Amino acid sequence: MKQFLSILVVLIALAACQSGVKKQDDSRSKIVATETANAYASVEALLHKADQLIDKEVNLTGVVSHTCTHSGKRCFLVDVDGEESVRVEAGGKINGFNRELIGKTIRVCGVLKERRLTSEYIDQWEEAVQEKAVKEDGTAETCAAENNNITKMRDWMKANGKAYYSVYFIEGKDYDMVQ
C-alpha cells in the first residue's frame, strides 16, 4: 500500500509538471507555480515572489538571452524588457540548451532554488575585483560592471535588512518552445 501511494505521488508530480508546461494562454506570457494557486506574467513577477516559492515547482516563460557555450547545461531567461533574468540549470529531461534557443521564448518546468551570497563573500569578491583593477590599470570595463553589481547587491541588502543577497535559479526538469 505504501509503495502504491509513493508511486501515485510521483505520477501526480510528473503530471503536474507536464500539464503546467503545456498550459498556454493567448498572451503566451504566464507562468504557473504548480505548488500554489498563483500565476505570474513575467520573470520579474516570479522574482518578486521568489522567496515564497523556494523549493517549489514552477513553470516559467521567458526569452533565452544566453546559453552556456562550454557545457550547454545553463541558459538565462529574461522578461520582455530584459531587466530581470533567471538562470536555468539543465536536469530531468533537459540534456542541455543549444545556441539556437537564443532570442526564442521557451517554457521551463523546474524547481526554484536560492543561493545566498553572504556579506563576507561579497567583500571577498570586491577585494578580488580591486586587485584585478590594479593589475589592469583600473581601466577594465568588467571591473566597473562588477563594482556596479556589488553596489547594487549591498544596496538591496541594506534596503531589505538582510545579511545576504539572494540569487534565484531553476533546476530544470523539462522545457518546450513557445515561439
Backbone hydrogen bonds, N-H to C=O, Kabsch-Sander energy under -0.5 kcal/mol:
donor,donor_aa,acceptor,acceptor_aa,energy
5,L,1,M,-2.3
6,S,2,K,-2.4
7,I,3,Q,-2.6
8,L,4,F,-2.4
9,V,5,L,-2.4
10,V,6,S,-2.1
11,L,7,I,-2.5
12,I,8,L,-2.4
13,A,9,V,-2.4
14,L,10,V,-2.5
15,A,11,L,-2.5
16,A,12,I,-2.5
17,C,13,A,-2.1
18,Q,14,L,-2.6
19,S,15,A,-3.1
20,G,16,A,-2.2
21,V,17,C,-1.9
22,K,18,Q,-1.7
23,K,19,S,-1.3
28,R,25,D,-1.0
31,I,40,Y,-3.7
32,V,59,N,-0.9
33,A,38,N,-1.8
34,T,32,V,-0.9
34,T,57,E,-0.6
35,E,57,E,-1.0
36,T,33,A,-1.7
40,Y,31,I,-2.8
46,L,42,S,-1.9
47,L,43,V,-2.6
48,H,44,E,-1.8
49,K,45,A,-1.1
49,K,46,L,-0.8
50,A,46,L,-0.5
50,A,47,L,-0.5
52,Q,49,K,-2.0
53,L,49,K,-0.5
53,L,50,A,-1.7
54,I,50,A,-0.6
55,D,112,L,-3.7
56,K,53,L,-2.1
58,V,110,G,-3.3
59,N,32,V,-1.9
60,L,108,V,-2.6
62,G,106,I,-2.1
63,V,78,V,-2.4
64,V,104,K,-2.8
65,S,63,V,-0.6
65,S,76,F,-3.0
66,H,76,F,-0.9
68,C,74,R,-2.1
72,G,68,C,-0.9
75,C,88,V,-1.8
76,F,66,H,-2.2
77,L,86,V,-2.8
78,V,63,V,-2.6
79,D,84,E,-1.3
82,G,79,D,-1.5
86,V,77,L,-2.2
87,R,168,Y,-0.8
88,V,75,C,-3.1
89,E,170,I,-3.1
90,A,73,K,-3.2
93,K,173,K,-3.2
94,I,91,G,-2.7
95,N,93,K,-0.8
97,F,72,G,-3.4
101,L,98,N,-1.9
102,I,99,R,-1.7
103,G,64,V,-3.3
104,K,101,L,-2.6
106,I,62,G,-2.5
107,R,176,D,-2.9
108,V,60,L,-2.9
109,C,174,D,-3.2
110,G,58,V,-2.3
111,V,171,E,-1.9
112,L,56,K,-2.4
113,K,169,F,-3.6
115,R,167,V,-2.7
117,L,115,R,-0.6
117,L,165,Y,-3.2
118,T,116,R,-0.7
119,S,163,A,-1.4
122,I,118,T,-2.4
123,D,119,S,-2.4
124,Q,120,E,-2.4
125,W,121,Y,-2.3
126,E,122,I,-2.5
127,E,123,D,-2.2
128,A,124,Q,-2.1
129,V,125,W,-2.2
130,Q,126,E,-2.5
131,E,127,E,-2.4
132,K,128,A,-2.2
133,A,129,V,-2.3
134,V,130,Q,-2.0
135,K,131,E,-2.0
136,E,132,K,-1.7
137,D,134,V,-1.3
138,G,133,A,-3.8
139,T,136,E,-1.2
144,A,140,A,-1.3
145,A,141,E,-2.4
146,E,142,T,-2.7
147,N,143,C,-2.7
148,N,144,A,-2.1
149,N,145,A,-2.3
150,I,146,E,-2.6
151,T,147,N,-2.3
152,K,148,N,-2.4
153,M,149,N,-2.5
154,R,150,I,-2.4
155,D,151,T,-2.6
156,W,152,K,-2.5
157,M,153,M,-2.5
158,K,154,R,-2.5
159,A,155,D,-2.7
160,N,156,W,-2.1
161,G,157,M,-0.6
161,G,158,K,-0.8
162,K,157,M,-2.3
165,Y,117,L,-2.5
167,V,115,R,-2.7
168,Y,166,S,-0.5
169,F,113,K,-2.1
170,I,87,R,-2.7
171,E,111,V,-2.7
172,G,89,E,-2.6
172,G,170,I,-1.1
173,K,109,C,-3.3
174,D,109,C,-1.8
176,D,107,R,-2.0
178,V,105,T,-2.8
179,Q,105,T,-1.3
